[in-house]
Amino acid sequence: MWLVVGLGNPGSAYAATRHNVGFMLMDCLRKDGGLSPWRKKFDGELADGELGGSPVIALKPQTFMNLSGMAVAAALRFYKLPPERVLVMHDDLDLPLATMKLKIGGGNGGHNGLRNIEAHIGSLFWRLRLGIGRPADKAQVHDYVLSPFINAEKAELPAIFDRAARAIPWLLQGQADYARNLLAHTPAQSPSGGAGNTDSTKPKG
């Protein structure tokens, strides 16, 4: 079992902002993956089911970004999972839009949500970095991340989320390198030896 976490801020005022791209991806995964409806638990919204055959608990902390670790730690304790079975999906200023990177451990890059999660469970968890780009003026970063995606960016989001949705199940089944290939949109051999086509991007149960 895995705990898959999307980061964002609760409330309609933040729903369409760049800082909430983790929430947006999580909502797509829940809907398209056929997970259960959201229910309130662990200071967050929780759903469960399977992604690509792997049992998952999906979590959207509702504590605001800088206190995300409270909900993550509570869920981790309840399900008795190690940090290595946590995937946190979050916005990243250092990557351009449509660029995604997958890693385990490492620094938090100044991201308040990651910093708080590290304070609660340590740093040895998986991160899916979702690029949102960076404003030219550093003084505008706060307003930038809390502003909505512009129309041209919104048009790109469905393809970005589709690519993430195809890659994440491979990570959950222990194929992190293949997941990275899919995130990079790089043609790759599937771990079973098949060509990287539509069927081969679905983990075999």
C-alpha positions in Angstrom: 0.0 0.0 0.0 1.1 3.6 -0.8 0.0 6.9 0.6 -0.3 9.4 -2.4 -0.5 13.0 -1.3 -1.4 16.0 -3.4 -0.4 19.4 -1.9 -2.4 22.6 -2.1 -4.4 25.1 -0.1 -8.1 24.4 0.8 -10.9 26.7 -0.3 -12.3 28.0 -3.6 -10.1 31.1 -3.5 -7.0 28.9 -4.1 -8.5 26.1 -6.2 -7.2 27.2 -9.6 -3.8 28.6 -8.4 -0.4 27.3 -9.4 0.3 26.4 -5.8 -2.6 23.9 -6.0 -1.4 21.9 -8.9 -0.8 18.9 -6.6 -4.5 19.1 -5.6 -5.5 19.3 -9.2 -3.5 16.2 -10.2 -4.9 14.3 -7.2 -8.4 15.1 -8.2 -7.7 13.7 -11.7 -6.1 10.5 -10.3 -9.1 9.9 -8.0 -11.7 10.5 -10.7 -10.0 8.7 -13.6 -8.5 5.9 -11.4 -11.9 5.1 -9.9 -10.9 5.7 -6.3 -13.6 6.1 -3.6 -15.3 9.5 -3.0 -13.5 11.9 -0.8 -14.2 11.7 3.0 -12.8 13.8 5.8 -10.1 12.2 7.9 -6.6 13.1 9.3 -7.2 16.9 8.8 -7.6 16.2 5.1 -9.7 14.6 2.4 -9.1 10.9 2.0 -10.0 8.4 -0.8 -8.8 4.8 -1.4 -8.7 2.2 -4.1 -6.1 1.0 -6.6 -3.9 2.7 -9.2 -2.6 0.3 -11.8 -3.3 -2.6 -9.5 -1.5 -1.1 -6.5 -3.5 -0.3 -3.3 -3.4 3.4 -2.5 -4.6 5.9 0.1 -5.1 9.3 -1.6 -4.8 12.3 0.7 -5.3 16.1 0.2 -4.3 17.9 3.5 -6.8 20.6 4.4 -4.5 22.3 6.9 -3.1 24.9 4.4 0.2 24.3 2.7 2.6 25.1 5.5 1.0 22.6 7.9 0.7 19.7 5.4 2.9 17.4 7.5 0.2 17.0 10.2 -2.2 15.2 7.9 0.6 13.2 6.3 2.0 12.0 9.6 -1.4 11.1 11.0 -2.2 8.9 7.9 1.2 7.3 8.0 0.8 6.3 11.6 -2.7 5.0 11.1 -1.8 2.8 8.1 1.6 1.9 9.6 3.5 2.8 6.4 7.2 3.8 6.1 8.1 7.1 4.6 9.4 5.3 1.5 5.8 4.4 0.7 4.7 8.0 0.5 4.5 9.9 -2.8 4.0 13.7 -2.5 2.9 15.6 -5.6 3.7 19.3 -5.4 4.3 22.5 -7.5 8.0 23.4 -8.3 9.2 26.9 -9.3 12.5 25.6 -10.6 10.9 23.5 -13.4 9.1 25.0 -16.4 5.4 24.1 -17.0 5.0 20.5 -18.3 8.3 19.4 -16.8 8.0 16.7 -14.1 10.7 15.1 -12.0 10.5 12.1 -9.7 12.9 11.6 -6.8 13.1 10.1 -3.3 14.6 12.3 -0.5 16.6 15.4 -1.1 16.0 19.0 -0.1 12.7 20.9 0.0 13.8 23.8 -2.3 12.1 26.3 0.1 8.7 24.7 -0.4 6.7 25.2 2.8 4.6 22.1 2.3 7.6 19.8 1.9 9.5 21.5 4.7 6.6 20.7 7.1 6.2 17.2 5.9 10.0 16.6 6.5 9.6 18.0 10.0 7.0 15.3 10.7 8.2 12.2 8.9 11.8 12.9 7.8 13.0 13.4 4.2 13.0 9.8 2.9 9.7 10.0 0.9 9.0 10.2 -2.9 8.3 13.6 -4.5 6.7 14.2 -7.9 7.8 17.8 -8.8 5.3 19.5 -11.0 6.8 22.4 -12.9 5.0 25.7 -12.8 7.8 28.0 -13.9 9.1 31.1 -12.1 8.5 34.8 -12.5 11.3 37.0 -13.8 11.2 39.1 -10.6 11.9 37.1 -7.4 9.8 39.6 -5.5 6.8 38.4 -7.4 7.1 34.7 -6.3 4.5 34.8 -3.6 1.8 36.4 -5.8 2.8 34.2 -8.7 2.3 30.9 -7.0 -1.1 32.1 -5.5 -2.3 33.3 -8.9 -4.4 31.2 -11.3 -2.9 29.5 -14.3 -3.4 31.7 -17.4 -5.5 30.2 -20.3 -2.5 29.0 -22.3 -1.2 27.1 -19.3 -4.7 25.7 -18.5 -4.8 24.2 -22.0 -1.6 22.2 -21.2 -2.7 20.8 -17.9 -4.8 17.8 -19.2 -1.9 16.4 -21.1 0.4 16.9 -18.2 -1.9 15.2 -15.8 -2.5 12.3 -18.3 1.3 11.7 -18.5 1.6 11.7 -14.7 -1.3 9.3 -14.4 0.4 6.9 -16.7 3.7 7.1 -14.9 2.7 7.0 -11.2 1.4 3.3 -11.3 4.9 2.2 -12.4 6.5 3.9 -9.4 4.0 2.2 -7.1 5.0 -1.2 -8.6 8.7 -0.5 -8.0 9.6 0.6 -11.6 10.8 4.2 -10.7 13.1 4.4 -13.8 10.4 3.6 -16.2 8.0 6.0 -14.4 10.7 8.7 -14.9 10.9 7.9 -18.7 7.2 8.4 -19.0 7.3 11.6 -17.1 10.0 12.9 -19.4 7.9 11.8 -22.4 10.8 9.7 -23.5 10.0 6.5 -25.6 11.1 3.6 -23.5 11.0 -0.2 -23.3 8.5 -1.4 -20.8 10.1 -3.4 -17.9 8.4 -6.5 -19.4 10.3 -5.9 -22.7 7.3 -4.6 -24.7 7.4 -1.4 -26.7 6.3 1.8 -24.9 2.8 2.0 -26.4 -0.5 2.7 -24.8 -1.0 -0.9 -23.4 2.6 -1.2 -22.1 2.3 1.9 -20.0 -0.2 0.1 -17.8 1.5 -2.0 -15.0 0.5 -5.6 -15.2 -1.3 -6.8 -12.0 
